[in-house]
Amino acid sequence: MIGEFEYLILAAAVRLGDEAYGAAIRKEIEHATNRRCSIGALYTTLDRLETKGLIKTTMSDPTPQRGGRAKRMVRVTARGVGAGTEFYASVKRVTRGISWEASRVRIRP
Amino acid sequence: MNGFWWWLVEPISGFLDSDDREAVLGDVLESGEPGARAFCGVLGLVVRRQRSLWLNWQPWTILMAVILPLGFLLSVISRETSDGSAVYVWMYANNWDWALTKNPGFWRLLGETSIWVFLAYLTLGCWSWVVGFVVGWLSRRMAQINRLVLCLVLLLGELTAPRYFEFLDQYERRASGLPALPDGNAAVFAVAFYRVVFPLMVQVLVVTAALWGMRRATAGGKPGRILRAVLAAVAALTLAEMVTQEPGLWFMVGPRVWAHYSQLALWSSVLHLRRLLEPIEYWPIIFLIAHAIRKRKLRAAVV
């Protein structure tokens, strides 16, 4: 099964569709989690996901907005969609019947 | 991001693959994040990438079997070449007399010396280029880090080469049982310029040629199968010639091996073979000329 960060990347890439690339995925994750996402973690995980066959990356044509640099475009494969679905289903299953708000109130001293 | 941080981020990103570098620098520019944060992010990625590469056996094999021995050997040859030519430079500079120019023998000797020095440096330059080419070819993905490692090895070799000569001298004297002879070139190397600065200048030539060779090997696409085979063969022959030209190395292998070689007269066979290989060592010049002609033709075709 994929890890939490891998899931975040897959979900962000699916949401972005044809506009999924490094900087956009990073922005999406930072916005969703309110946490910083480092370039190192992002690109290393993208490599891992590609090795697992969950995504496919290609280099785009250079764009003037980025100083003439190309983008690494990300496309989620059918296996990636399956892995994301499985992860989400597991989270839902393990969370069933739990109320985090109630637990927080109970644990508080 | 201001110029200072960009000045730091750009060279660091050179340790990444060209595609990675392109995408990461574009992302950094697009996100507009603060310079220090961008630098830490790119540095973090470089460290992760290098860590995963160095967890394999290939980079270690290239380091131990190619970069370290060839880098050290190149430093030793560089030192020999610089010391050999320093004696002539010192001789002409310290004994210059205009009256000598009227002597035809002087011009003949000067001509012979100049040709010897020129060929020695041409050979050194070609060997350095070939070493860089081989290192670059074997480690295209790690070219940037190996460039740095090769420079460090050559710097270290520059410092350790004189120790190697001292050790070899002592060893040879012990093996032959002959007493130490006074150094005939002591006056030359008493001058700091010939002892320190001149060898360093020669080592700069070695580093430049090696980096050039590495750049040539990593630039552009992969050559065709036939050209690859030819390049591999001539590079292997050049390295073989370079390794066998340093008899001190065979002493280092062990006295028994050395004695065995001497008894079987293998060494003289090696020397004969070396003479046949000598013209091959200049192949980088032919390669670079051919490459320049091809490039010019391609440019003309595009225009």
Interface residues (C-beta under 8 A of the other chain):
Chain A: Y21 G22 A23 R26 K27 S38 I39 G40 A41 Y43 T44 M59 P62 T63 Q65 R66 G67 R69 A70 K71 R72
Chain B: D19 D20 E22 A23 V24 L25 G26 D27 V28 L29 E30 S31 A38 C40 G41 V42 L43 G44 L45 V46 V47 R48 R49 S52
